[in-house]
């Protein structure tokens, strides 16, 4: 068909940034069939995302900054640095190709918020810039208040971890030790820290800041951030706004195994995302805790990490648990027999847990995960952080038993249910997220009325 609009979508191809951006674009594309969405992303990330074709979404591969013709063997963080160094030139080149191929100039840029340079690209083109923040509103707030946080630390002799953020609306229970390290620019900041710092400077120039969240989870933060941007649009959770219709992939037998467990809320599900594997001593401590507690468990664990498990653990727990290299997490959490989620506390995992009424045990590792875990435990009260910040056998046993067997754990499950109800209400036709999504569509369609 002939398209009337051409929307450029710029992804950040690391961690779990690109999938929620594509989920947003899928919703927009379904509501605007006369618009073409060009999805600019690394070839590796696009290959993982686009296992099906769309009428009006086209994947466009951009160079990821790694040496041509060589297999990249560096770390995750080195790859991020190379990608950011190659930007925005890598995007500019492919955008021009997409415009030539489609015969349509791009009339709006939707980008991962990390890609701050898109603000300049949009200004030069005279088009709206819509940065998509892939994390929670609490972490965005912490970055926006960087200057005030740094001044507060410098004005006191109190140790950094003891400084409460009582001056930031909605983050009164947070301390500086909970904050993403990128908030504190040291003498040799990482490429990501520099990127986030520049992002903070550019975001107020955007047409709208978009989040995969819902206003009701943090109403105080939402009110504050609405005062800082032209439009601040929570349009999620996408998992509830547009549930997956495809049949779940159960190639590792997780769902059938869960079905064989005959008691609701009885299974411990463990997964730390696609980037992190806990240290060997913590894997061993977690395994010992699972064996001691005797709860059925489903553990998504990379094959190479199994060597860190205690000798004989797999054999002794064969009838109790199941370990797989990959699990269909969304469907696993939605299963009635899952009772708790042991997680790194990434935002997508939190939303999936809330959407399935499953409380959390949090072991954060980097980025916004520490702050997320503070909110889980002390603001939303839907889970606990591992005491001391690392897995030990005794503390993990205590956390598992607290959530699985006590009234306190049952209260956390009730709190998750309340949050899910609020999230469901947000994506109803007259809900806040649905109204914000309509506003987002209006902004995207604005070029039609020029």
N, C-alpha and C positions, 0 to 999 in steps of 0.2 A: 504494500500500500504506500501511498505518498504521505510522508510525514510532514507536519507543519512546524514542529519544534525539534531542536537538537539540544539535548542536555548532556553536558560533560560531567562524568563522575570520576574523581581521582581517589584511588585507594592507597592505603598504607599496607603493604603486603606482608605483615609480620604478626605473629601471635594470633589473636582472634579479632583483629581489626576489620579485615575485609569481609568476612561472612555477614556480620550485622549490617554493614553498609549495603551489601547486595540484597539482603532481606528488605531493607528500606526501599531500594530501587525497584524490587519486584512489586512491592505494594503500589509505588507511584506509577510504574509502567502499566499495571493492571487498571489503574484509575485514569490513565492518560494514554489510551491506545494510539493517539495521533502524534505522540512524541517519541522520538528516537533517543535512547539512552546509550551513550558510548561509555563503557566501563573500562577505564584506563588503570592497568594493574600489571604486576610482573607476570611473565609467562608461567612461572611455576605456580603462583597463587591462582591465576586464572584457570590453569589446567585442573587444579583441585576443586575449584568452585563450580565451573561450568560443565556439569555432567549431563546437562540437557540444554536445548536451545530455546530461545525466547523470540517472540515475534518482533519486539521492539527494544531488546537489550542486546548490544553487541560487545563482546569482550575485545579489548584492544591491548596488545602486549607492549609494555614499556621496558626499557633496559633497567635492570636492577642494580647496575653499578659494578657487578663482579666482572673480572677479566673475561673477554670473549674467548670462546673455544677452550676454556679451562674449567675443570670441575672445582667448585668452590669448597674448600675444606675448613674455612674459618668458623668462628663462633657465631651464635645468633646476634650478639651485640656488634660484632665486626660487620656482619651483613647489613645491619641497620645503618651503620656509619657510611658504608659504601653507597647504599641506596640514597641516603640524604645528600651525599656529596654529588651524586649524579643529577639530583633534582635542582631546579625545575626543567633543565634542558631536555631530559629524557621525556618529560611529559609534553613539552612544547612541540617537539618533532612529531610525535604520534597524533597529537590533537590536529595539527595541520593536515596530516594524512586522512584522518577521519572526516574532517570538514570537506576535503576535496572529494573523497569517495562518496559521501552522502549528498553533496551539493548544498549542504545547509551549514551556516555558521552557528557555532555554539551560542545559545542565548541565556545560559544559566550554568553555573558551576556548583556542583554538590561535591564536597571533598571531605576526606578524613580531616578532622580539626588539626592534627599534627602538621598538615601540609600548609603552613602559614603563608607560603609564597603565592598560594592561589588567590589571596586577597589582591595582590598586585596584578595578577593575570586577569582577574575579574574587572578591576578598575580600568585597565588598558582597553578592555573590550566593551566597557560600559554595561556589564551584565551583573545580575545578583550573584553574591557569594554566600553559599549555605554550608558552613562547616558542620560536620556531624561528629559529635563527641561520643565516642564508643563506650565510655565508662559511666560511672554514676555522677550525679550532680554534686555530691560531697567532694569528690576529687577535683572536679572543675573549680569549685569554690576555693579549695586549698591553693590551687595555682593562681587564681585571680587575686588572692590576698597575699601573695608572696612578699611584696614589699613591706606590708604591715607585720607579717610574721618575722621577717628578718630584723626589722627595727625593734620588735618586742624582745627578741632574743638578745640583741646587742645592748638593750637598755637594762639588762639584769645580769647578775652574776649567777643566777640559778642555772643548773645544768640543763642542757637542751631538752632532754627527755621529761623534765619536770614542768615544762611550761605549758599550761593549759591554754587552749585557744578560745577563751571566753569572749573575745572581741569579734569573733566571726559568727554571724547568725546561723544557728543550726549545728554548729560544731563545738558546742560548749564542753562536751565530754571528751573531746579529742585532745591529745597532747602532741607536741612537736615530734616525738619519737614515732608517732603513727603516720607521719606525712610521707608522701612519695619523695625519695631523695632528690629528684629533679627540682624540687622547690628551692633547695639550697645550692646556689651556683658557687662552686669552690674555685680555686685558682686554675684548675685544669678540668673544666666541665666536659661531660660526654657530649657527643653529637646530639643525642636525644634531649639532654638537659638544655642545650642551646636552642634546639627546635621548639621545645615547650615554652621557653622564655619568650621567644619571638612570637609564638602563637598567642600568648597572653596579650602582647602588645597589639596584635592585629584583630583579635576577635571582636572588639567593640565596633569595628568598621563593617562587620558582616551585616547582611540583610536579615539573617535569622540564624541562631544557634539551635541545632536539632539534636535531641537525645533519644535513645532507645530506653526510655524510662517512663514513669508516670508521676504526676505532680504530688499525689497524695502520700508517696513514700517519705518525702522530705518537704512538707509544705513551707516551713520557715526558710529553708535554702531556696526553694522555688521562688518564693516572694522576693527574696533578696536578689537573685540572679535576674529576675524579670526587670528589675530596676536598672540593670547594667547593660542590657542589650535592646536593640530595636524590637526583636522578637525572640523569645526563649520558648522553644516548642518541644515539650515532651510528647512523643508520639507512640510510646510503647506500653507494655512490652510487646514486641513484634510476635513473640511466640504465642501470645493470646490474641493479638489483633489479626493475625493471618496464620492460623494453625497449619502445619504441614499436612498435605493431603496424601502424599506418597506413602506407600506401605513401608514400615520400618525395616531397615536392613539388619537382620539377625544372624549374620554370617558367623559370629562367634558364639551363638547359642545363649546369649544373656537373657533374652526375654523368656525363652522356654525354660531355662533354669529357674528364673524368678517365679514362673508359674508353678514350678514344682514345690516351692516353699509355701506351706499351707497356712501361714499366719500373717495378717496385715501388719505393716510397720515393724517387721521382725528382722529385716536385712540391713546390714551396713554396706553402703556403696562408697567406694574410694576411687578418686581420680584427681590428678593434679594438672590436668590440661595437656596441651601439646608441646609445651616448651620445657617444663621443669620435671626433673626426677629428683626426689629428696636424696640427701646424702646417705651413704651405706648404713651408718650407725642408726639413722632415723628410720630407714626402711626396716631394719632388724627390730627396733623397738616397737614400731607399729605392728609388725607381724606377731611379736610376742604378746602384745596387748590383745590382739584379736584372738589368739589361741587361748589366752587366759580367760577372756570374757565368754567365749563359746557362742557368740552370736553368729548366725549365718552371714557371710560376707561375699560381696562381688567386688573384685579389685581390678581396675583397668591399669595395667602395669606393663611398661615396655619390656620386651623380651630380654634385653641385655641387663636389666635391673634385677632379674630373678636370682642372679648369683649372690646378691646381697642378703637374701632371705636366710634365716637360721637353718642350719643343717637339719634335714628331715621335716621341715615345716610343711612343704607341699604334700608329703605323704601323710603326715599326721592330720592335716586339715582337709584331706581330699573329699571327705563326705560332708564337711562343714561349709566350705567356701569354693569359689570359682575365680580363677585368675585368667584374665584375657588381655591381649595386646591392644584391643580397641573395643569400646562399648558404645552403643547408640544412646548417648547420655540422656537426651531429651525423653526418649521412650522409657529408659530405665527409671529415671526419677518419677515419671508419671505412673509407674507400676505401684499398685496398692501395697505390695509387700515390702517396699523400701521404707525404712524407718529413720535413717539418718544419712547425711552426705558428708564425708570427710574430704575436704577440698582445699585448694590453694586460694580460694576466695576471689577469683576473677569475676568481673561484673556479669558476664554472660552466664556463668555457672550459678551465681546468686539469683538472677532472674529466673532461670530454669527451675531452681529449687523452690523459690517462692510460688511459681506458677503450678507446682506440683505438691505444695504443702509439706515440704520436707525440711526439717531443721538441720543446721549445719555445725560441723566441727571444723574450725578454720586453722590452717597452718600456712600463713602468708609467706611469700618469698621475696617479691620485688614490686616496684611500681606502686600502683594504688591498692595493692592487696592488703597491706597492713591497715590502712585507713578503712577499707571495706570491712575488714574483720572487726575493727572497733565499732563500726556502725551496727554490724550484725549482733554483736554481744550487748552493747550498752545503749544503743538508740532504738533499733528495731526489736531487740530482744528475741531473736529467732535462732540463736545458737551461741556457741562459746568459742573463744580462742584457746588454742593449746597453751597451757601455762608455761611461762618461760620462753615461748616462741618456737620451741623445737619439740619433736616427739621424743618423750622418754616413756618407758614401759608403764611406770606407775601413774604418771599424769594422764596418759592416753587411756589407760584402763578406767581412771576416774571419770574422764570426759564421756567415754562410751557408755558407762553405766548410768551417768547422770542423765543423758539424753534418752536412753533406751528404757530405763526402769523407774525413774522417779517422777514425783509430781512436778518438779521444776522442769523436767524434760517435757512433760505433757503440756505444761503452760507454754513452753516455747512452740510446741506444735500448734497450739491454739493461736498464738500470735502470728505464726506463718499463715494460718487460715484467714485471719483478719486482713493481712496484707494482700493475700490472693484475692479476697473479695473486693478490696479497693482497686486492685489492678484490673479485675474483670469489669468493674463499674466504669473504669477509665476508658476502656475500649468499646463500651456500648455506644450506640449511635449518638446519644446526647452526652457522652462522657468527655472528660477533659482531653484525653489523648486523641479521640476521634475529631473533636473540634479543632485541635491543633494540627491534625493531619490535613483537614480541609483547608486551613490557613496556609499550610505548606504548599498544597496544590495550587492555591490562588497565586502565591508568589512565583511558582514555576511557570504558571500560565500567563503571567503579567505581560511578557513580550508580545502576546497576541493582540493586546489592546493598545500597543504603542502606535 
